Amino acid sequence: MSFPAHRPRRLRTTPAVRRLARETHLVPSQLVLPMFVREGIDEPREIGSMPGVFQHTLDSLRRAATDAAASGIGGVMLFGVPAVRDACGTGADDDRGILNVATRAVVEEVGDALVVQTDLCLDEFTDHGHCGVLAEDGSVDNDATLERYVAMGLAQARAGSAMLGLSGMMDGQVAAVREALEGEGLVDTLILAYSAKYAGAFYGPFREAVDSQLKGDRRSYQLDPANAREGVREAIMDVDEGADVVMVKPALPYLDVLADVRSAVDVPVWAYQVSGEYAMIQAAAANGWIDGRGAMLEALLGIRRAGADAILTYAAVEAAGWLRDAL
């Protein structure tokens, strides 16, 4: 029997050969851990739909951030859950608000070891659960919301946030916040633009995590899941407005968009493995249907392979340990 000169299996024969021939690498420093801190609780609360993920107290947040730094991951993204909400989300830019207090605490604890990032959006702070200020007709007022984002961004930067995660999907949000930061001399504060953030079905567990008050949906400002080119256009616009990093969210359902964005811009491109993606793997693993560790690492590797320079994932610390064990 005649064989061709090329036998691709030769590059798969042993673990050592496979490591040497590997095209895509996933390491702990490419992972970012989203973390929730809730005002008014005395002990951390596990989120029912996200096993292993907690709403933290300030003390438990400090401890978890220290563990995150020790794991070797690249950063943390902080989300605040306030005790009181209102129509304009005034707690978002309050210096004594839960997110800004938590930011100072985490920066003090691990600011030299991790990139401490903060979610810049109003949905956790509004009593209607939308990402912006509502107009009289109930729609989200884009330009009025930008004023709130500017105030929120300045408050977060002054609290010590190294990177502002602009996740609200308002037109002009990057330009507005960047101009304000420059005007206040906060020129080293990074902006992570959630450029291609899609309105889809994978955010359900996150809504539990932040005790969302949302009624209805966010389809008038987040992207239509059918539109790939629009996501690329948004990323290019955000880079032009001053974004240092752009984001695709969710990750796995939008790997095509992620790859296209990676080809279109010359800044780092990140992706967010959102709560629904995490919860599906956890639930299937708990039922014995899949190998949870293998599935999680394969999902993260797939996101990297599609073009993500870093990944936000609730499995960041656990995955970092698995990656170290594999060395």
C-alpha positions as CSV (number, residue, x, y, z in Angstrom):
1,M,0.0,0.0,0.0
2,S,1.5,3.3,-1.0
3,F,1.4,6.3,1.4
4,P,1.9,10.0,0.7
5,A,5.0,11.7,2.0
6,H,3.0,13.7,4.5
7,R,1.6,11.9,7.6
8,P,0.0,14.6,9.8
9,R,-0.3,12.2,12.7
10,R,3.5,12.4,13.2
11,L,2.8,15.8,14.9
12,R,0.4,14.1,17.3
13,T,2.4,11.1,18.4
14,T,3.4,12.1,22.0
15,P,2.4,14.8,24.5
16,A,5.8,16.4,24.0
17,V,5.4,16.6,20.3
18,R,1.9,17.9,20.6
19,R,3.1,20.7,22.9
20,L,5.8,21.6,20.6
21,A,3.5,21.7,17.5
22,R,0.7,23.6,19.4
23,E,-0.5,26.6,17.4
24,T,-2.6,28.3,20.1
25,H,-1.5,28.8,23.8
26,L,-3.7,29.6,26.8
27,V,-2.0,30.8,29.9
28,P,-3.3,32.2,33.2
29,S,-2.2,35.8,32.5
30,Q,-4.7,35.9,29.6
31,L,-7.7,35.4,32.0
32,V,-9.7,38.0,33.8
33,L,-12.1,37.2,36.7
34,P,-15.4,39.1,37.0
35,M,-16.3,39.6,40.6
36,F,-19.5,40.8,42.4
37,V,-19.6,42.8,45.6
38,R,-22.9,43.4,47.3
39,E,-23.7,46.2,49.7
40,G,-25.5,45.2,53.0
41,I,-24.6,41.5,53.3
42,D,-22.6,40.0,56.2
43,E,-21.2,37.0,54.4
44,P,-20.7,36.0,50.8
45,R,-23.6,34.5,49.0
46,E,-23.2,31.9,46.3
47,I,-25.2,32.6,43.1
48,G,-27.6,29.7,42.5
49,S,-27.3,29.7,38.7
50,M,-23.5,30.1,38.8
51,P,-22.0,27.5,41.1
52,G,-18.7,28.6,42.6
53,V,-19.4,32.3,42.0
54,F,-20.4,34.6,44.9
55,Q,-21.8,38.0,45.8
56,H,-19.0,39.2,48.1
57,T,-18.7,41.3,51.1
58,L,-15.9,43.8,51.1
59,D,-13.8,41.5,53.3
60,S,-14.5,38.4,51.2
61,L,-13.8,40.4,48.1
62,R,-10.4,41.3,49.4
63,R,-9.6,37.6,50.2
64,A,-10.9,36.5,46.8
65,A,-8.8,39.1,45.0
66,T,-5.7,38.0,46.9
67,D,-6.4,34.4,45.8
68,A,-6.9,35.6,42.2
69,A,-3.5,37.4,42.3
70,A,-1.8,34.3,43.6
71,S,-3.3,32.2,40.8
72,G,-1.4,34.2,38.2
73,I,-4.4,35.5,36.2
74,G,-4.2,38.9,34.6
75,G,-6.9,40.9,36.2
76,V,-10.3,41.3,37.9
77,M,-13.4,43.1,36.7
78,L,-15.6,44.4,39.5
79,F,-19.4,44.7,39.5
80,G,-21.2,46.5,42.3
81,V,-24.7,45.6,43.7
82,P,-26.0,48.5,45.7
83,A,-28.6,48.4,48.5
84,V,-30.5,51.3,47.1
85,R,-31.3,52.1,43.4
86,D,-32.9,55.0,41.7
87,A,-33.9,56.1,38.1
88,C,-30.5,57.7,37.4
89,G,-28.3,55.3,39.2
90,T,-26.8,57.9,41.5
91,G,-24.9,55.3,43.5
92,A,-22.7,54.6,40.5
93,D,-20.7,57.8,40.9
94,D,-21.0,58.2,44.6
95,D,-17.6,58.2,46.2
96,R,-19.1,56.1,49.0
97,G,-21.0,53.9,46.6
98,I,-20.3,50.1,46.9
99,L,-18.4,49.8,43.6
100,N,-16.0,52.7,44.2
101,V,-15.4,51.7,47.8
102,A,-14.7,48.1,46.6
103,T,-12.4,49.4,43.9
104,R,-10.2,51.2,46.5
105,A,-10.1,48.1,48.6
106,V,-9.1,45.8,45.9
107,V,-6.5,48.2,44.5
108,E,-5.0,48.5,48.0
109,E,-4.9,44.7,48.2
110,V,-3.7,43.6,44.8
111,G,-3.3,46.6,42.6
112,D,0.4,45.9,42.0
113,A,-0.3,42.3,40.9
114,L,-3.5,42.5,38.9
115,V,-5.1,44.9,36.5
116,V,-8.1,46.1,38.6
117,Q,-11.0,46.9,36.2
118,T,-14.5,48.2,36.8
119,D,-17.8,47.8,35.0
120,L,-18.9,51.2,33.7
121,C,-22.7,50.8,33.2
122,L,-25.8,51.9,35.0
123,D,-27.8,48.7,34.9
124,E,-26.8,47.5,38.4
125,F,-27.6,50.9,39.9
126,T,-30.9,51.8,38.3
127,D,-34.3,50.8,39.6
128,H,-35.5,50.0,36.1
129,G,-32.5,47.8,35.3
130,H,-31.6,49.5,32.0
131,C,-28.1,50.6,31.1
132,G,-29.0,54.3,30.9
133,V,-31.3,57.1,31.8
134,L,-34.8,56.7,30.5
135,A,-36.7,59.3,28.4
136,E,-40.3,60.2,29.1
137,D,-41.4,57.6,26.6
138,G,-39.5,54.8,28.4
139,S,-36.7,54.6,25.8
140,V,-33.0,54.9,26.9
141,D,-31.8,58.5,26.3
142,N,-28.4,58.1,24.7
143,D,-27.0,61.5,25.3
144,A,-28.3,62.0,28.8
145,T,-26.8,58.6,29.6
146,L,-23.4,59.8,28.4
147,E,-23.4,62.4,31.1
148,R,-23.9,59.8,33.7
149,Y,-21.2,57.6,32.2
150,V,-18.7,60.5,32.3
151,A,-19.5,61.0,36.0
152,M,-19.2,57.3,36.7
153,G,-15.9,57.0,34.8
154,L,-14.3,59.9,36.6
155,A,-15.4,58.4,40.0
156,Q,-14.0,55.0,39.1
157,A,-10.7,56.4,37.8
158,R,-10.3,58.4,41.0
159,A,-11.0,55.3,43.1
160,G,-8.1,53.7,41.4
161,S,-9.6,51.6,38.6
162,A,-6.9,50.9,36.0
163,M,-9.3,50.1,33.3
164,L,-12.9,51.2,32.7
165,G,-15.2,48.6,31.1
166,L,-17.7,50.6,29.1
167,S,-20.4,48.0,28.6
168,G,-23.5,50.1,28.1
169,M,-23.5,50.2,24.3
170,M,-24.4,53.9,24.0
171,D,-23.3,55.8,20.9
172,G,-20.3,58.0,21.6
173,Q,-19.6,56.5,25.1
174,V,-15.9,56.0,24.5
175,A,-15.3,59.5,23.1
176,A,-17.2,61.1,26.0
177,V,-15.4,59.2,28.7
178,R,-12.0,59.6,27.0
179,E,-12.4,63.4,26.7
180,A,-13.4,63.6,30.4
181,L,-10.4,61.6,31.5
182,E,-8.0,63.6,29.5
183,G,-9.6,66.8,30.8
184,E,-9.0,65.7,34.4
185,G,-5.5,64.6,33.8
186,L,-6.4,60.9,34.1
187,V,-4.5,60.1,31.0
188,D,-3.2,56.7,32.0
189,T,-6.7,55.2,32.7
190,L,-7.4,52.5,30.2
191,I,-10.7,52.1,28.4
192,L,-12.1,48.7,27.5
193,A,-14.9,49.2,25.0
194,Y,-17.6,46.5,24.9
195,S,-17.9,47.2,21.2
196,A,-19.7,44.1,20.0
197,K,-22.1,43.3,22.8
198,Y,-25.0,41.3,21.6
199,A,-28.6,41.3,22.9
200,G,-29.1,37.6,23.5
201,A,-30.2,34.8,25.8
202,F,-26.9,34.0,27.5
203,Y,-27.1,36.7,30.3
204,G,-29.7,35.1,32.6
205,P,-27.4,34.0,35.4
206,F,-25.7,37.4,35.4
207,R,-29.1,39.1,36.0
208,E,-29.4,37.0,39.2
209,A,-25.8,37.9,40.2
210,V,-26.6,41.7,40.1
211,D,-30.2,41.3,41.3
212,S,-31.3,43.0,38.1
213,Q,-34.5,45.0,38.1
214,L,-34.8,44.9,34.3
215,K,-38.2,44.6,32.7
216,G,-38.3,44.1,28.9
217,D,-35.0,43.8,27.0
218,R,-32.0,45.8,25.7
219,R,-32.5,45.2,22.0
220,S,-32.7,48.9,21.2
221,Y,-29.0,49.5,22.2
222,Q,-27.3,46.1,22.2
223,L,-26.5,44.5,18.9
224,D,-28.8,42.2,16.9
225,P,-27.4,38.7,17.0
226,A,-27.9,38.4,13.3
227,N,-25.4,41.2,12.5
228,A,-21.7,40.4,12.3
229,R,-20.5,43.4,10.2
230,E,-22.1,45.8,12.6
231,G,-20.0,44.4,15.4
232,V,-16.8,45.0,13.4
233,R,-18.0,48.6,12.6
234,E,-18.6,49.3,16.3
235,A,-15.1,48.1,17.2
236,I,-13.5,50.3,14.6
237,M,-15.5,53.3,15.8
238,D,-14.5,52.7,19.4
239,V,-10.8,52.5,18.5
240,D,-11.2,55.8,16.6
241,E,-12.8,57.3,19.7
242,G,-9.9,56.3,22.0
243,A,-10.5,52.7,23.2
244,D,-7.4,50.9,24.3
245,V,-9.0,47.5,24.1
246,V,-12.2,46.3,22.4
247,M,-14.5,43.5,23.5
248,V,-16.8,40.9,21.9
249,K,-19.6,39.6,24.2
250,P,-20.8,36.8,24.5
251,A,-17.8,34.7,23.3
252,L,-18.7,31.3,22.0
253,P,-21.9,32.2,20.0
254,Y,-19.9,35.0,18.3
255,L,-16.5,33.5,17.4
256,D,-17.0,34.6,13.8
257,V,-17.4,38.2,15.0
258,L,-14.4,37.8,17.3
259,A,-12.2,36.7,14.4
260,D,-13.4,39.5,12.1
261,V,-12.8,42.1,14.8
262,R,-9.3,40.7,15.4
263,S,-8.6,41.2,11.7
264,A,-10.0,44.7,11.6
265,V,-8.3,46.5,14.5
266,D,-4.8,46.8,15.8
267,V,-5.5,47.1,19.5
268,P,-6.0,44.1,21.9
269,V,-9.3,42.3,21.4
270,W,-10.9,40.6,24.4
271,A,-13.9,38.3,24.7
272,Y,-16.3,37.6,27.6
273,Q,-17.4,34.0,28.3
274,V,-20.6,35.2,29.8
275,S,-22.7,33.8,32.7
276,G,-24.9,31.5,30.5
277,E,-21.9,30.0,28.8
278,Y,-20.3,29.3,32.2
279,A,-23.5,28.0,33.7
280,M,-24.2,25.5,30.9
281,I,-20.8,23.9,31.3
282,Q,-21.2,23.8,35.1
283,A,-24.7,22.3,34.9
284,A,-23.8,19.6,32.3
285,A,-20.7,18.7,34.4
286,A,-22.8,18.5,37.6
287,N,-25.1,16.0,35.8
288,G,-22.2,13.9,34.7
289,W,-22.9,14.6,31.0
290,I,-19.5,16.1,30.2
291,D,-16.0,16.4,31.6
292,G,-16.4,19.9,33.1
293,R,-12.6,20.6,33.3
294,G,-12.0,19.5,29.7
295,A,-15.0,21.3,28.4
296,M,-14.2,24.6,30.1
297,L,-10.6,24.5,28.9
298,E,-11.7,23.6,25.4
299,A,-14.1,26.5,25.3
300,L,-11.5,28.9,26.5
301,L,-9.0,27.6,24.0
302,G,-11.5,28.0,21.2
303,I,-12.1,31.7,22.2
304,R,-8.3,32.2,22.2
305,R,-8.0,30.5,18.8
306,A,-10.6,32.7,17.3
307,G,-8.6,35.8,18.2
308,A,-9.1,36.8,21.8
309,D,-6.0,38.2,23.5
310,A,-7.6,37.9,26.9
311,I,-10.8,36.3,28.2
312,L,-13.2,37.3,30.9
313,T,-14.4,34.1,32.6
314,Y,-15.9,33.1,35.9
315,A,-13.7,30.1,35.8
316,A,-10.5,32.2,35.6
317,V,-8.9,31.1,38.9
318,E,-9.9,27.4,38.6
319,A,-8.7,27.3,34.9
320,A,-5.4,28.9,35.9
321,G,-4.8,26.1,38.3
322,W,-5.6,23.5,35.6
323,L,-3.2,25.2,33.2
324,R,-0.4,25.2,35.8
325,D,-1.1,21.5,36.5
326,A,-0.7,20.7,32.8
327,L,2.8,22.1,32.5
